[in-house]
Amino acid sequence: MTDPTLHTAHTCRLSPAALDEIHAFLDTAFAGTFDADDWDHALGGIHAWVRDASGLLAHGSVVQRRVVHAGRSRRVGYVEGVAVRADRRREGLGGRVMAALEEVVDGAYVFGALSASAAGAPLYTARGWTVWPGRIAVQGARGVERLPDEEGSTYVRGAGGAPVPPAGEAATDVLVFDWRDGDVL
């Protein structure tokens, strides 16, 4: 058995076979609930994954989203498709993937954001991600629509250790995410 190796690449650098393998991995990891929209959301950014001779062990990606906050449209690194193979959890593999994604957030975005399940939340909080204390909304077809079900499960992390929101802005303000099909967050 080889040691698990971390890899990173932009979606455009992954072969169709590699993308198919990642897609199948995520579908299995999310017990068949990872639909076509979820897959689409995980594409177009940087992927980080860990593998060994047995195959994929963990994956995550970070994609660009636009988020309006305090009257400004901000470039945000949104984390998607984070999963660890069931038989390899609690070995630090998710942390390795997140470290690679956080490096991208730190170098390219104002802050990072993600939506966490109750099972996934401890990984993110241990890494310094915090629940957004304000409201969550989306810029929908009928204007700004509040997403109360996303409040309490949307986590943020300042790029390079900067506070979120940027210093001097109200911490309880609303984050208005760009629209996308499927789950907005």
Secondary structure, DSSP 4 states (H G I P E B T S, - for coil): -PPPEEEEEEGGGS-HHHHHHHHHHHHHHTTT---HHHHHHT-SSEEEEEEETTEEEEEEEEEEEEEEETTEEEEEEEEEEEEE-GGGTTSSHHHHHHHHHHHHHHHH-SEEEEE--TTTHHHHHHTT-EE--S-EEEEETTEEEE-GGGTTTEEEEEGGG--SSPTTS-TTPPEEEPP-SS---
